[in-house]
Amino acid sequence: MPIRLATNCTNCTNFMEGNTCAQHNIPVSERHTCDSFSMMDALKDNMNCGTCSRFSTPTCPHPGKASKEMLCSKWAPQATA
């Protein structure tokens, strides 16, 4: 089974700081996508331990190694309401 990047707002060229869509001017997250989706040219590096919901918790898979700048394949988004 091939693995590919999700076609969601966090990988879109319209995704801006503050989790806002530049196209629709509304708050968005990794759960959203639309017909205006356009894949970013480069991967984002903001998915590190410092932005992970598991960082410094019992559910962190690498508690002895994790640091704020570290990239990890077990990254989990922080919950937003």
C-alpha distance (Angstrom), angle and dihedral (degrees) to the residues before:
residue distance angle dihedral
M1 . . .
P2 3.82 . .
I3 3.80 119.7 .
R4 3.79 119.0 -141.8
L5 3.77 139.4 165.1
A6 3.78 116.3 -85.3
T7 3.77 117.8 -106.4
N8 3.79 92.5 -128.9
C9 3.78 134.4 125.4
T10 3.82 96.1 -90.9
N11 3.83 89.6 63.5
C12 3.82 94.9 43.6
T13 3.80 127.0 106.1
N14 3.83 88.2 -130.3
F15 3.83 92.8 60.4
M16 3.82 109.3 111.5
E17 3.80 135.2 -174.1
G18 3.77 111.7 -75.7
N19 3.83 90.3 40.6
T20 3.80 93.4 -84.2
C21 3.79 128.1 146.3
A22 3.82 112.4 -127.6
Q23 3.81 90.8 -158.4
H24 3.81 97.9 52.3
N25 3.82 100.9 18.5
I26 3.82 93.7 -132.5
P27 3.83 134.4 118.2
V28 3.83 112.5 -91.5
S29 3.80 140.0 174.8
E30 3.80 141.2 -172.0
R31 3.83 87.5 -73.7
H32 3.80 92.7 66.8
T33 3.80 136.3 78.4
C34 3.81 136.3 155.8
D35 3.80 142.7 -170.6
S36 3.83 89.6 -91.5
F37 3.83 91.7 63.2
S38 3.82 114.1 141.0
M39 3.83 118.5 -180.0
M40 3.82 117.0 -122.4
D41 3.79 116.0 -115.8
A42 3.81 93.6 -129.2
L43 3.77 135.5 35.4
K44 3.78 116.9 -105.4
D45 3.79 117.7 -114.7
N46 3.79 95.9 -158.7
M47 3.81 91.1 95.7
N48 3.79 95.0 93.1
C49 3.79 134.9 125.7
G50 3.80 91.3 -86.8
T51 3.82 90.4 62.9
C52 3.82 96.4 37.9
S53 3.80 121.4 109.2
R54 3.82 89.7 -143.4
F55 3.83 95.7 55.1
S56 3.83 112.1 121.8
T57 3.81 92.3 0.3
P58 3.81 131.8 109.4
T59 3.83 89.4 -103.8
C60 3.83 93.9 62.4
P61 3.83 106.8 116.6
H62 3.84 92.4 -150.6
P63 3.83 107.0 34.4
G64 3.81 94.2 155.8
K65 3.82 93.9 51.1
A66 3.80 105.6 31.7
S67 3.79 118.5 113.8
K68 3.81 131.2 168.0
E69 3.83 94.3 -100.1
M70 3.83 97.1 42.6
L71 3.81 119.6 114.3
C72 3.80 116.0 -140.3
S73 3.79 135.6 -178.5
K74 3.82 89.4 -137.8
W75 3.83 93.6 62.5
A76 3.82 114.5 146.4
P77 3.81 125.7 -165.5
Q78 3.75 119.7 -113.3
A79 3.79 111.6 -111.4
T80 3.79 118.4 -103.0
A81 3.77 126.8 -169.6
